[in-house]
Amino acid sequence: MRRTAAAPGTARAPAPRIRNRFRDGTSLVWHNGGIDGFTSYIGFLPERDLGLVVLNAMNPTPTGPYFYLYVLNLLLSERFGLNRGVPEKAHAAHLAALQGLRDLGSRTAPTDPGATAAFLGHYEGGYRLIRQGLDLSLHLGPRILPPGVLPDGTYVVTTGPLVGNEVRLTRDTDGTPLVEVVGFETVRRTVGLP
């Protein structure tokens, strides 16, 4: 298996907590996270004796972080006069991300069964590429990453935590089918489907 980065949903080392300091000396200690269908944020302003927890039911990509950034910066600007103007920027970025999703949806079409049939099967790392009717699905455990095709022939994930992420169907030097989830990993087919 050719891992280029940790696979979606696999264990990773805990992220370090981050500390930021504002010009007035206020510090913000925070940590965020998210996976399929939720995003979270926890932050503390020790000098202000205040904490903030934001949980939402949005995928981390592309919209989830904008909600907690909006809430955090609304608190900072309204209560302490810090980061003025940032809530509006977070809101604008959220709207732009939503528009990007709409644009992706309008440009994405179902995949061609003939073009993908030779790639169906079981792959290293627990991946499966299957077709149910006209729908092509890349499965990794309980996670489903459905690819669609853009006008230029590029495959992209059409929903979920990796929406918009490119997926490449290629072959190894010996002809074995490969699935590359760009930026995560490339896996070889182990068993084809009849």
SULDA-V459342 format. One record per residue. N is the residue number from 1. RES is the residue in one small letter. SS is DSSP state (alpha for helix, beta for strand, coil for the rest). PHI is phi in whole degrees, 0 to 359 (NA if undefined). Layout:
n=N res=RES ss=SS phi=PHI
n=N res=RES ss=SS phi=PHI
This chain:
n=1 res=m ss=coil phi=NA
n=2 res=r ss=beta phi=256
n=3 res=r ss=beta phi=272
n=4 res=t ss=coil phi=257
n=5 res=a ss=coil phi=192
n=6 res=a ss=coil phi=297
n=7 res=a ss=coil phi=292
n=8 res=p ss=coil phi=304
n=9 res=g ss=coil phi=85
n=10 res=t ss=coil phi=271
n=11 res=a ss=coil phi=295
n=12 res=r ss=coil phi=230
n=13 res=a ss=coil phi=297
n=14 res=p ss=coil phi=302
n=15 res=a ss=coil phi=288
n=16 res=p ss=coil phi=290
n=17 res=r ss=coil phi=285
n=18 res=i ss=beta phi=252
n=19 res=r ss=beta phi=236
n=20 res=n ss=beta phi=243
n=21 res=r ss=beta phi=236
n=22 res=f ss=coil phi=270
n=23 res=r ss=coil phi=302
n=24 res=d ss=coil phi=277
n=25 res=g ss=coil phi=97
n=26 res=t ss=coil phi=295
n=27 res=s ss=beta phi=250
n=28 res=l ss=beta phi=234
n=29 res=v ss=beta phi=253
n=30 res=w ss=beta phi=214
n=31 res=h ss=beta phi=208
n=32 res=n ss=beta phi=228
n=33 res=g ss=beta phi=187
n=34 res=g ss=beta phi=170
n=35 res=i ss=beta phi=202
n=36 res=d ss=coil phi=320
n=37 res=g ss=coil phi=83
n=38 res=f ss=beta phi=206
n=39 res=t ss=beta phi=224
n=40 res=s ss=beta phi=224
n=41 res=y ss=beta phi=209
n=42 res=i ss=beta phi=225
n=43 res=g ss=beta phi=218
n=44 res=f ss=beta phi=231
n=45 res=l ss=beta phi=249
n=46 res=p ss=alpha phi=304
n=47 res=e ss=alpha phi=292
n=48 res=r ss=alpha phi=258
n=49 res=d ss=coil phi=54
n=50 res=l ss=beta phi=219
n=51 res=g ss=beta phi=232
n=52 res=l ss=beta phi=217
n=53 res=v ss=beta phi=235
n=54 res=v ss=beta phi=233
n=55 res=l ss=beta phi=239
n=56 res=n ss=beta phi=217
n=57 res=a ss=coil phi=261
n=58 res=m ss=coil phi=232
n=59 res=n ss=coil phi=297
n=60 res=p ss=alpha phi=301
n=61 res=t ss=alpha phi=242
n=62 res=p ss=alpha phi=258
n=63 res=t ss=alpha phi=251
n=64 res=g ss=alpha phi=310
n=65 res=p ss=alpha phi=296
n=66 res=y ss=alpha phi=295
n=67 res=f ss=alpha phi=294
n=68 res=y ss=alpha phi=290
n=69 res=l ss=alpha phi=295
n=70 res=y ss=alpha phi=296
n=71 res=v ss=alpha phi=298
n=72 res=l ss=alpha phi=302
n=73 res=n ss=alpha phi=285
n=74 res=l ss=alpha phi=295
n=75 res=l ss=alpha phi=299
n=76 res=l ss=alpha phi=298
n=77 res=s ss=alpha phi=283
n=78 res=e ss=alpha phi=286
n=79 res=r ss=alpha phi=269
n=80 res=f ss=alpha phi=237
n=81 res=g ss=coil phi=71
n=82 res=l ss=coil phi=258
n=83 res=n ss=coil phi=55
n=84 res=r ss=coil phi=301
n=85 res=g ss=coil phi=87
n=86 res=v ss=alpha phi=289
n=87 res=p ss=alpha phi=304
n=88 res=e ss=alpha phi=295
n=89 res=k ss=alpha phi=292
n=90 res=a ss=alpha phi=296
n=91 res=h ss=alpha phi=297
n=92 res=a ss=alpha phi=297
n=93 res=a ss=alpha phi=294
n=94 res=h ss=alpha phi=298
n=95 res=l ss=alpha phi=297
n=96 res=a ss=alpha phi=294
n=97 res=a ss=alpha phi=295
n=98 res=l ss=alpha phi=297
n=99 res=q ss=alpha phi=296
n=100 res=g ss=alpha phi=299
n=101 res=l ss=alpha phi=295
n=102 res=r ss=alpha phi=299
n=103 res=d ss=alpha phi=298
n=104 res=l ss=alpha phi=299
n=105 res=g ss=alpha phi=299
n=106 res=s ss=alpha phi=286
n=107 res=r ss=alpha phi=263
n=108 res=t ss=coil phi=265
n=109 res=a ss=beta phi=240
n=110 res=p ss=coil phi=298
n=111 res=t ss=coil phi=284
n=112 res=d ss=coil phi=278
n=113 res=p ss=alpha phi=304
n=114 res=g ss=alpha phi=294
n=115 res=a ss=alpha phi=285
n=116 res=t ss=alpha phi=250
n=117 res=a ss=alpha phi=305
n=118 res=a ss=alpha phi=290
n=119 res=f ss=alpha phi=257
n=120 res=l ss=coil phi=295
n=121 res=g ss=beta phi=147
n=122 res=h ss=beta phi=262
n=123 res=y ss=beta phi=235
n=124 res=e ss=alpha phi=306
n=125 res=g ss=alpha phi=73
n=126 res=g ss=alpha phi=86
n=127 res=y ss=beta phi=284
n=128 res=r ss=beta phi=222
n=129 res=l ss=beta phi=249
n=130 res=i ss=beta phi=228
n=131 res=r ss=beta phi=234
n=132 res=q ss=beta phi=237
n=133 res=g ss=coil phi=67
n=134 res=l ss=coil phi=271
n=135 res=d ss=beta phi=270
n=136 res=l ss=beta phi=269
n=137 res=s ss=beta phi=225
n=138 res=l ss=beta phi=257
n=139 res=h ss=beta phi=254
n=140 res=l ss=beta phi=222
n=141 res=g ss=coil phi=60
n=142 res=p ss=coil phi=281
n=143 res=r ss=beta phi=277
n=144 res=i ss=beta phi=243
n=145 res=l ss=beta phi=243
n=146 res=p ss=coil phi=281
n=147 res=p ss=beta phi=279
n=148 res=g ss=beta phi=238
n=149 res=v ss=beta phi=238
n=150 res=l ss=coil phi=274
n=151 res=p ss=coil phi=305
n=152 res=d ss=coil phi=276
n=153 res=g ss=coil phi=92
n=154 res=t ss=coil phi=286
n=155 res=y ss=beta phi=270
n=156 res=v ss=beta phi=223
n=157 res=v ss=beta phi=289
n=158 res=t ss=coil phi=260
n=159 res=t ss=coil phi=200
n=160 res=g ss=coil phi=90
n=161 res=p ss=coil phi=290
n=162 res=l ss=coil phi=246
n=163 res=v ss=coil phi=307
n=164 res=g ss=coil phi=88
n=165 res=n ss=coil phi=288
n=166 res=e ss=beta phi=287
n=167 res=v ss=beta phi=236
n=168 res=r ss=beta phi=247
n=169 res=l ss=beta phi=252
n=170 res=t ss=beta phi=224
n=171 res=r ss=beta phi=230
n=172 res=d ss=coil phi=286
n=173 res=t ss=coil phi=300
n=174 res=d ss=coil phi=268
n=175 res=g ss=coil phi=93
n=176 res=t ss=coil phi=292
n=177 res=p ss=beta phi=299
n=178 res=l ss=beta phi=236
n=179 res=v ss=beta phi=242
n=180 res=e ss=beta phi=246
n=181 res=v ss=beta phi=268
n=182 res=v ss=coil phi=304
n=183 res=g ss=coil phi=90
n=184 res=f ss=coil phi=241
n=185 res=e ss=beta phi=193
n=186 res=t ss=beta phi=241
n=187 res=v ss=beta phi=232
n=188 res=r ss=beta phi=265
n=189 res=r ss=beta phi=288
n=190 res=t ss=beta phi=255
n=191 res=v ss=beta phi=217
n=192 res=g ss=beta phi=277
n=193 res=l ss=coil phi=261
n=194 res=p ss=coil phi=293
